[in-house]
Structure formats: structure tokens, C-alpha cells
């Protein structure tokens, strides 16, 4: 009997891009970095090369700090930008607000997250301006100090350069700092097809949490400061937070591989393409619809409960997602998702929903 193209289990798994393995190019880079002795704690040649490559990529001076996790990148960056009496404006469903177990508040010694509503996971400049127009100047109020957005968002959508720039203008008008959670920054860039600069420093972003773990790395995240003056003393904060790698070359080697020959964008483009393939396949299936536009590598699919149960019984893995509109699941594609995996899922949904 021939083996099913989805019989290895991984191909049923659409829970997250974190369930995917490691790109071969990243493993090769790690192996190459393993030999010999080099200076530790990020003073190695690979880390220095990656920082130089990022300066070229963004077309701007910057300071790079590698860390182990995306939550660490977000929490440490925000703690550096915002004191304990400050507030960070963010979307109500932002990762920092819903999935980091209070880490931003903890590392900032109590800074408040001020959640804003917004369609499809995005806040608007108008909503931020309206919040900032409130009377929060008194000693009784947490003081707005920063705005944080995700690129791509938790809804799988992307902020356009104009949208980022509009928020950046509000940030500058009110003397705040601008942070971007880029855990899926590559997916956002692959979708927008713009330069990294257009949606970061040129649009007013001060600090970027730049992640490649979800995009085929083993464990590689970073905080990038585009205003190098803001980076002053961040090294102490990273050390105190337990995220200074002693063997920093291995985190840097993963970034080095990703940045070589545009690998990071090719991997992200595949994940995005597979999400689009699923979205196109679902079109016209009775009772099945998308909760958000599919712009990166996440889909939120509304469907009858019986269809969800059928998929679960068939062995597909995904997360059920809360939605006022009805039963919903989240599907996330990855750098190694193949057309057969996407088509198999669509076929299973179509067969049950008819």
C-alpha cells in the first residue's frame, strides 16, 4: 500500500509555525559555527557580521541584541522604553497583551498595557490619537510612553507602510516611543513586498523585535534599536533578564543563514503562499468563511461545528479560536508546508461541508 502524503503527522499539524522544524541552511550554518574557539558573549565575528548585514538590509545605523525568545525581545525592549509608571498602547489581541504571561509588565516593573480595539488585529492612528487625547496627565494615571504594533499581526494581517507611518506620526507628536513586534516580520515583508526600512525606521519605529524562530530557525530572536542612543545600557538589561548568550555565535549563525541570499524572505513567502492556497481552496464551500483577510501565514476560518469535529477526528491539528461569529479555527502554515498539505486540508473540509 502506498503511503499517504500526509501520514507522517507533521503534515496534519497547522497549530503554529512553531511546530515546524529547522531549515537545512540554518542547520548547516550552526554546524559551520561549531568549530574552534571565538570570543563569547556576542563579541564573536558572526554576531558582528550579522549586525553589519542588518545595517545594510535596513539602510540605517542600528544596534543588535540577540535573545532566546520573542517574549524576551518584546518584554525587554518595552521595559527599556517605558518606566514602571508608563503605559504601552497596543491592540487588544496583541501578543504582548494576551500571550506573554505578564512579561512586559514584569520586566518594566509594572508598566500598564492600554489595549485598543481595531479591525483585523490592527490599531489605527486615529484610535491611538483619541486615546492620547484623554486626560492622562495627572499623577493618578499611568503615563502613555509607547505604542507597540505587530507585523504581521495576530490576525494574520499586515500594516502597510502608510499605516505604520501614520501611527509613527502620532508617536512623534506626543513624544512617545514606537515598538514593533516582528516575530513574523519576514511574513509581513514577503506579503507587502516593500523594503524593511519602509515599515520600520522610515515610518518612525524606534525598536524592532526581530524574530526568525517561526521562520525556520532553531531559536533566534533579537532586539534592534534604530536609534542607537536608545540602546545605551540595554546590554545590562538583557544580562539582568537572563538573555545574554554566552555562546552568542550560535544565535547569530541562525540569523546569518537567514540573511544569506534572501533565505528569510523565501521561507516566509512559501508559508504565505500556502496560506493563500488554503484560502483560495476554501472559497465557495458552503458554511465556510474567513474571519480576517489572509495576508501572511495565518487563517481564521469560520465553519460548522460538525466540520471542525470531522477534521479533529481525521487527525488534523489546529487551535479552536474564540469568535463572536461562530465556531472558528486558526490555521498556521510554515516555511516547510507543501501544496499537498494545504490541498489535503481543503479536500477534507470540502468533503465534510458539502
Buried (B, 14 or more C-beta within 10 A) or exposed (E): EEEEEBEEEBBBBBBBBEEBEBBEBBBEBBEEBEEEEBEEEBEBEBBBBBBEBBBEBBEBEBBBBBBBBBBBBBBBBBBBBBBEBBBBBBBBBBBBBBEBEEBBBBBBEEBBBBBBEBEBBBBBBEBBBEBBEEEBEEEEEBBBBBBBBBBBBBBBBBBBBEBBBBBBBBBEEBEBBBBBBBBBBBBBBBBBEBBBBBBBBBBBBBBBBBBBBBBBBBBBBBBBBBBEEBBEEBBEBBEEBEBBBEBBBBBBBBBBBBBEEEBBBBBBBBBBBBBBBBBEBBEEBEBBBBBBBBBBBBBBBBBBEEBBEBBEEBEBBBEEBEBEEEBBBBBBBBBBBBEEBBBBBBEBBBEBBE
